[in-house]
Structure formats: C-alpha cells, structure tokens
Amino acid sequence: MPLFEPLKPVSPRSRLVLGASFFALFFLAWAGFTLSGIIPPLFLADPLTTLKTGVTLFTEFNFLRDIGITVWRVVGGFVAAALIAVPLGVAMGAFKPVEAFLEPFVSFCRYLPASAFIPLLILWAGVGEAQKLSVIFIGSVFQIILMVAVIVGATRRDLVEAAYTLGADGGGIVKRVLLPGAAPQIAETLRLVLGWAWTYVIVAELVGSSSGIGHMIMDSQRLLDTGQMIFGILCIGVIGLVSDLLFKWLNQRMYPWAF
C-alpha cells in the first residue's frame, strides 16, 4: 500500500510523530547553522543562548507578566470582534437584503490593514489598552463577518425548503437550520482568525507600548540581542499553538459529527 494517498487520514500517533519530527529537524538545522559559525551570533543566536536568555527573562525581568498582558489583549480584542461579527455574519448570510446593505462596506474595510490605523488610534485613544484592543478588533471583525456570512449562505437549500414545508418561519429557519448547520465551520473560522489576532497584537505592541511581548522584542532590537528577540517570537508561537490545539479540542467536543 503506498505511503502517500490523496486525502487518506493518518492515525493520531503518526500525526504526533510527524509533527514532532519537523520541529526536531528545524531545531537541528538552527543549531547547525549557528553553532558552526555559518551565521554570526549578531544575526541569529544559537538555541542554547536563546534558552539561557529565556530563563533570564523569566527570572530577572518578570517576562511572565508581559506574556499575560499580551494574552489578555488578544483575548479581549478577539472576543469583542467575535461578539459583533458573528451575529452580523449570520444576518448577512441568512438575509440577502442585509447582505446587499452591508457587504460592500465590509468588503471595503476588510482590505484596510489594521496596522495603518495605529497612528490614528494613538491619537484617539492614547497608548493604553484601548488602542491595543482596537487594533485587534479592527483586524479581526471584518474578516469574521464575511467568512461567517459565506458559511451561513452556503447552507443546503433543500434543508431550508424542508423546514418551510414543516411550518417553520424565518426565525425558525435561522435557529433550527442555518445556525446548527454552520456552527462547526463558524467555530473553525474563529480558530483561524484567532491566529491573525496574534499578528495584530504584536504590531500594536511594537509602537507606543511599555509592556507585552512585542515591547520586549522591540527593546531587544535596540540592544541587538537576537536571543531575546527569538525567544519572544518562539513564545508567541508556543502560546499560539497551545491556544489553537485547545480551540480545536473544544470544537471537536462541541461538534463531534463534523470531524
């Protein structure tokens, strides 16, 4: 039997081994290029130096507080965006007049980079938490609206017609047909956009911030400390991976029929 077949699933154990193998190869390549001197430490610190730097950040510079602040910003901005975007997306997908009214503006805003709003947000909200949360909100809300609208609008028409035949009204169609059918994909959409929110928060913290992982990375750049910069980037990746796995596990528990 061939090892590679299109769309053939792999066992959970094989998936774990393959995923860990890539990480092992990545760190081996990193160590090989840096410890051998091919890449100077000024441009890329080696894994051991990065690890030592990370221990110093936690023990001497209270880096755990920076991580907590960044996580709070991501969660706060993302949840605010989801609370507004999901109902609007459902309304757009379910009702064509709402879609015709909102889609041009939402599509226009979706192409506006959230980072371009940072100078204005600093002017409007200062450099406090409101500015950071607003960047994440702007970067997430319009993406979620359109993606949810597409998912809800793709509901099978025969299910809707069957519900009408059984006496359901418009509200019943939304609650009993559209939402249950679209819920697993909406949850997956939120999981994907959560990853984008991490990008926005780091951009927000690079400008006018006195705390957070992005602030630490910016300070490290001024000191030419590549070890600290890399450790901060790796922390973002680890936290993002953990949150992604938790989101996926929760989705599987809530919607087991979709996986």
Buried (B, 14 or more C-beta within 10 A) or exposed (E): EEEEEEEEEEEEEEEEEEEEEEEEEEEEEBEEEBBEEEBEBEEBBBBEBBBBBBEBBEEEEEBEEBBEBBBBBBBBBBBBBBEBBBEBBBBBBBBEEBBEEBBEEBEEBBEEEBBEBBEEBBEEBEBEBEBBBBBBBBBBBBBBBBBBBBBBBEBEEEBBEEBBEEEBEEEEBBEBBBBEBBBBBBBBBBBEBBEBBBBBBBBBBBBBBEBBBBBBBBBBEEEEBBBBBBBBBBBBEEBBEEBBEEBBEEBEEEBEEEE
